[in-house]
Amino acid sequence: MRELYLKAPAKINLALHIKGLREDGFHELQMIMQSISLADRIKLKKKSGGIVLKTSHTELPTGEENLAYQAAEIFFEQNPELNQGVEIYIEKNIPIAAGMAGGSTDAAAVMKGLYQLFELEADFMKLHQDLKAIGSDVPYCLKGGTVYASGKGEILEPLPFIGEKYLVVVTPAFKISTPAVYKLYDELQGYQKFNFDLILDNLRSEEEIDWSLDYKNDLKRASENICPEIVEIKDIFKNSEAEFTRISGSGPTVFSVYDSREKAEKVAAGWPRKNDFVTAVKTIDSY
């Protein structure tokens, strides 16, 4: 095999709770993660040596600061017997710094893809450990689907797929720094109570998802303070027959769930804010 084409799906957070601050300085989290059909497209091609990364997005770094590049470095360090390198091309469809794990999903896809490209057997438990060093969301992105994530986000419990739901995803042009959101969260409000067990009971039971449960995002207030456009976007969704609206991750992406593909596509097509990234998507199972 000389080259390989892959999809790297985005994720949303159906719920995000911060339990407190850990001794290592990170926040102790409880999250429900869900893959969606919005995806970057990645091409891997064998080359004589080294790692070359190219991308369709001018703002995306192409060196060691790129998570996909870091994943390739780990792969070749773990497989020193290979005497070849790789050229990586990322067609960037997921907005950057948007709370949808765009960099993390690229890294996970590159790691999985390299094992396929070089026809090596992958030990997913080991990959999980290796990829934690790149970012907390990367292990989740190895398989995706509906998952309960705890710890820093790296302790994963696969949950029954919530089924095919139709969503509109909106990202304003404003970019948010995740560390800045967490810092402001700590300054603004401290830690809140969150009845996460009811959410988990509902999802584990494989019954219809109950959106009336405590599916909140603890970073909401901090994200809205940094990016007031989030509030404007949510106000538009309020008048669109959405079943459920939340911020994904640390923002600024906002998504709404609809009971039909037609409703979602109609909302996306008629979106009034012209500078936003807007797309109608659906939830997907593990991949």
Secondary structure as the mmCIF struct_conf table of DSSP 4:
data_model
#
loop_
_struct_conf.conf_type_id
_struct_conf.id
_struct_conf.beg_label_comp_id
_struct_conf.beg_label_asym_id
_struct_conf.beg_label_seq_id
_struct_conf.end_label_comp_id
_struct_conf.end_label_asym_id
_struct_conf.end_label_seq_id
STRN STRN1 GLU A 3 LEU A 21
TURN_TY1_P TURN_TY1_P1 GLU A 23 ASP A 24
BEND BEND1 GLY A 25 PHE A 26
STRN STRN2 HIS A 27 LYS A 47
BEND BEND2 SER A 48 GLY A 50
STRN STRN3 ILE A 51 THR A 55
BEND BEND3 SER A 56 SER A 56
TURN_TY1_P TURN_TY1_P2 THR A 58 GLU A 59
BEND BEND4 LEU A 60 LEU A 60
BEND BEND5 GLY A 63 GLY A 63
TURN_TY1_P TURN_TY1_P3 GLU A 64 GLU A 65
BEND BEND6 ASN A 66 ASN A 66
HELX_RH_AL_P HELX_RH_AL_P1 LEU A 67 GLN A 78
TURN_TY1_P TURN_TY1_P4 PRO A 80 GLU A 81
STRN STRN4 GLY A 85 GLU A 91
BEND BEND7 ILE A 94 ILE A 94
HELX_LH_PP_P HELX_LH_PP_P1 PRO A 95 PRO A 95
TURN_TY1_P TURN_TY1_P5 ILE A 96 ALA A 97
BEND BEND8 ALA A 98 MET A 100
HELX_RH_AL_P HELX_RH_AL_P2 GLY A 102 LEU A 117
TURN_TY1_P TURN_TY1_P6 PHE A 118 GLU A 119
HELX_RH_AL_P HELX_RH_AL_P3 PHE A 124 LYS A 132
TURN_TY1_P TURN_TY1_P7 ALA A 133 ILE A 134
TURN_TY1_P TURN_TY1_P8 SER A 136 ASP A 137
HELX_RH_AL_P HELX_RH_AL_P4 VAL A 138 CYS A 141
TURN_TY1_P TURN_TY1_P9 LEU A 142 LYS A 143
BEND BEND9 GLY A 145 GLY A 145
STRN STRN5 THR A 146 GLY A 151
TURN_TY1_P TURN_TY1_P10 LYS A 152 GLU A 154
STRN STRN6 ILE A 155 PRO A 158
STRN STRN7 TYR A 166 THR A 171
BEND BEND10 ALA A 173 ALA A 173
HELX_RH_AL_P HELX_RH_AL_P5 THR A 178 LEU A 188
TURN_TY1_P TURN_TY1_P11 GLN A 189 GLN A 189
HELX_RH_AL_P HELX_RH_AL_P6 PHE A 196 ARG A 204
TURN_TY1_P TURN_TY1_P12 SER A 205 GLU A 206
BEND BEND11 GLU A 207 GLU A 207
HELX_LH_PP_P HELX_LH_PP_P2 GLU A 208 ILE A 209
TURN_TY1_P TURN_TY1_P13 TRP A 211 SER A 212
BEND BEND12 LEU A 213 LEU A 213
STRN STRN8 ASN A 217 ASN A 217
TURN_TY1_P TURN_TY1_P14 ASP A 218 LEU A 219
HELX_RH_AL_P HELX_RH_AL_P7 LYS A 220 ILE A 226
TURN_TY1_P TURN_TY1_P15 PRO A 228 PRO A 228
HELX_RH_AL_P HELX_RH_AL_P8 GLU A 229 LYS A 238
TURN_TY1_P TURN_TY1_P16 ASN A 239 GLU A 241
BEND BEND13 GLU A 243 GLU A 243
STRN STRN9 PHE A 244 ILE A 247
TURN_TY1_P TURN_TY1_P17 GLY A 249 SER A 250
BEND BEND14 GLY A 251 PRO A 252
STRN STRN10 VAL A 254 TYR A 258
BEND BEND15 ASP A 259 SER A 260
HELX_RH_AL_P HELX_RH_AL_P9 ARG A 261 ALA A 269
TURN_TY1_P TURN_TY1_P18 GLY A 270 GLY A 270
TURN_TY1_P TURN_TY1_P19 LYS A 274 ASN A 275
BEND BEND16 ASP A 276 ASP A 276
STRN STRN11 PHE A 277 LYS A 282
STRN STRN12 THR A 283 THR A 283
#
